[in-house]
């Protein structure tokens, strides 16, 4: 499994669910969620930039918060699997 690529593809709802599941303080959860709400980007080409568009999936690439959020997601999933095992 390529965890580096996987970390860039975690849906934002999964991030929100895991932070809620691990009982992250509401203010911190709101701060992280607000960072991603309305996030926009452009694509640069040799012909110029495209119109900006909303990014609806994934975490910010190369963000220092990205590895931490990914570890939080992996921890919550691990706990869920451990509980489900007999």
C-alpha distance (Angstrom), angle and dihedral (degrees) to the residues before:
residue distance angle dihedral
X1 . . .
X2 3.80 . .
X3 3.81 101.8 .
X4 3.80 93.4 -179.9
X5 3.78 91.5 61.1
X6 3.80 92.2 39.0
X7 3.79 92.1 56.4
X8 3.81 90.7 61.1
X9 3.78 92.5 53.3
X10 3.79 104.2 52.9
X11 3.81 109.2 128.5
X12 3.78 113.4 -120.9
X13 3.79 92.4 -124.5
X14 3.80 88.3 59.2
X15 3.81 89.7 53.3
X16 3.79 90.3 50.6
X17 3.82 92.1 46.5
X18 3.81 93.4 49.6
X19 3.79 94.3 47.6
X20 3.80 89.6 49.6
X21 3.83 91.5 45.0
X22 3.82 91.8 51.8
X23 3.81 89.8 47.8
X24 3.79 96.5 -117.2
X25 3.79 110.1 -178.2
X26 3.81 111.5 -86.6
X27 3.80 94.0 -123.4
X28 3.79 92.5 54.0
X29 3.80 91.8 45.6
X30 3.80 89.8 51.4
X31 3.81 91.2 48.7
X32 3.82 92.4 52.9
X33 3.80 93.3 44.6
X34 3.81 91.6 48.7
X35 3.82 90.3 54.4
X36 3.78 89.1 63.8
X37 3.80 99.7 37.8
X38 3.79 110.3 105.1
X39 3.82 93.7 -0.9
X40 3.79 110.5 167.9
X41 3.79 134.9 -172.0
X42 3.78 141.6 178.6
X43 3.78 132.3 -142.5
X44 3.79 116.1 -128.5
X45 3.79 119.5 -149.8
X46 3.78 134.9 166.8
X47 3.82 86.0 -96.4
X48 3.80 93.8 55.9
X49 3.77 137.7 -91.4
X50 3.78 124.1 -42.6
X51 3.78 121.2 -131.4
X52 3.79 112.7 -77.6
X53 3.78 117.2 -97.8
X54 3.79 135.4 -171.6
X55 3.79 117.9 -97.3
X56 3.80 106.4 -139.5
X57 3.80 102.3 171.4
X58 3.77 135.4 52.9
X59 3.76 136.4 14.0
X60 3.80 125.9 -74.6
X61 3.80 107.9 -77.5
X62 3.78 116.1 -118.1
X63 3.80 91.1 9.8
X64 3.80 114.2 148.0
X65 3.80 86.8 -135.5
X66 3.82 92.2 57.3
X67 3.85 97.7 81.9
X68 3.80 91.9 46.5
X69 3.79 93.3 49.8
X70 3.79 90.1 47.4
X71 3.82 91.3 51.5
X72 3.81 89.5 49.7
X73 3.81 90.0 52.4
X74 3.81 91.9 48.0
X75 3.82 91.4 48.3
X76 3.80 93.1 51.1
X77 3.81 91.8 47.6
X78 3.80 90.6 47.8
X79 3.79 90.9 52.6
X80 3.80 91.1 49.0
X81 3.82 91.4 52.1
X82 3.82 92.6 47.3
X83 3.81 91.1 52.2
X84 3.80 91.2 48.4
X85 3.82 93.6 52.9
X86 3.83 115.6 92.6
